[in-house]
């Protein structure tokens, strides 16, 4: 038996290493620019658009420059100062994790300009944007401006910028085709629509033999908003998917005890109201979810519910947020004789406190009938603030009570502490 336990722990170790490798992937926040029109007339107005993406996994608070400066450079190398004033509002943004937003500045083309101009922005040395002045239109997507390459007039975007007709990447002859006229490639459209949902973690414990519990989760935005900073009602519909598994690491074949598959369709918005000082905000998540364990006959478990989850947030001066997120459930198309309601209850009480780049604490309490309840506590600390200097979080989870697995929803589990890594805490 000691050998079997060692084997199970060894498998868990290698899987944890795999999660660490995933966690080490690059996460960033980046601002890219493009001119909204490929051509303009001398002395005419022109608009500069900025795309701010937040792939860091945490909320991003950032000021927006009221003024951008740079230089217009023509084919003869003549330089003219460029000035752009912020046209959109606000001049500061709070951007949720794994989302993006656009902003715009307005400026003017030099009065005596003609032909192809290059715009160089101060503070963005790797950004070059092309504008055709009074000479028809720029070549279509996928066409290089080879004739002006020697004059240094090839337009280039930032490394994270989506390719477009007005911000073409300076590339060798083997460059890939540019994106559609919308400005986003199919992959960029997919990447911008998918984001994390519930926590993603892998944790190992050793109660009555080694075991592991892990979860993956994501949500997919069904409609892309024309203005991400001001989404409409339909822009807040999502498809969600969460999968949670309990893994026996000490038995002979190291089997999975049970896996819960949890697809959902829901409407969600982080903030539908906020106070004038931005300390208080209200959000909402409401929809339909299905849970099943994919097994047959006596081991089959399946339930459905409609839920409403309001979210009350309070922002502290020190850079942390306290969130209260009770989820109220109403079971539909579910076998009443199975007794899910008695074991899993009608409300999941959730509380979360998160520092911007530090400790995250969360708790869940669920009360069923006849004294059946469950408590889950979680703590996470960013690994980039340890000697490892990597993405992801050191993760600790405590669970006690009913419903750790769907198969054993009516069984009481003794207290268990597991330690591992969370890609999304």
Order of alpha helices (4+ residues) and beta strands (2+ residues): alpha-beta-beta-beta-beta-beta-beta-beta-beta-beta-beta-alpha-beta-beta-beta-beta-beta-beta-beta-beta-beta-alpha-beta-beta-beta-beta-beta
